[in-house]
Amino acid sequence: MSISGMMLSVHSAHANFVLPHQTQREARPVRIVATNVYLRTAAGWRMIVHHASPAPAEKPPAVAEPPPPKFLH
């Protein structure tokens, strides 16, 4: 996603990274969500803000159902 104006541009990206020490067999991509903000200056576009974090899991973790209530008589 990208939003641009005359002086400012905001880009949002999804990326997959593999850690360099992992072999091809054990490589598990890490999903990242990033946001970059650019400002137009006299010298051209310059990145002024960058933020990246792990992307949310594909599926929310399963929640165990609570045990049924115990009744004492």
N, C-alpha and C positions, 0 to 999 in steps of 0.2 A: 504494500500500500504506500502511496506517496501523495503528499499534499504540498503544493508549491505556490509561492507567491512571488512578487517582484524581488523581495529581499531575503526571504526565508523559505526553506524547504525542509520537510519532515519526511523521513523514510522509515518504514517498519519492515523488518525482514525476518524470515525463518531460515535457519541454517542447521546443518548436521555436521558435527565435528567428531573425528576419531582421534584418540590420544596417540601421540607419535610412538610411544614405547610398546604399543600393542601390535601383535602379529595380525596378519589378515584373518586368521582363523578365530582369534579371540576378540577382534575388533567389534565393539558395540557402539554405534553412533550415539552421540549425546545431542539431543535437540535443543537448540538455542533460539530465543526470541530477542531481537535487537531493535533498537530505535536510534536513529542518527538524525541530528538537527544541523542543517547547514545555513550559513549566513553569507550573503553576497557582499563582498568587500571590494575596494578599489583594486585589490590584487587577485580577485576571482572568488570562487566559492570556497569557504573554509568550514570544516566541521567544528562546531562549537559545543555540541553535547553528544555523548555516546553512552548508551546503556545496554547491557546484555544480561540475560538471566536464563536459567534452565526453563524450557517450555513445560507446561503442565502435562501430566501423564495423559495418555490416550484415553484410558478408562479410569474412573475414580476407583480407589481401592474398595474391595468388597467389605461391607459392614456386617459383622456377625449379628444375628438376631439375638436379643436378650432371652435368657431362659424364661419359661412361663412362671408366673408368680406362684409362690407356695402358700397354701391356705392352711392355717392351724385351726382345728375345731376343738 
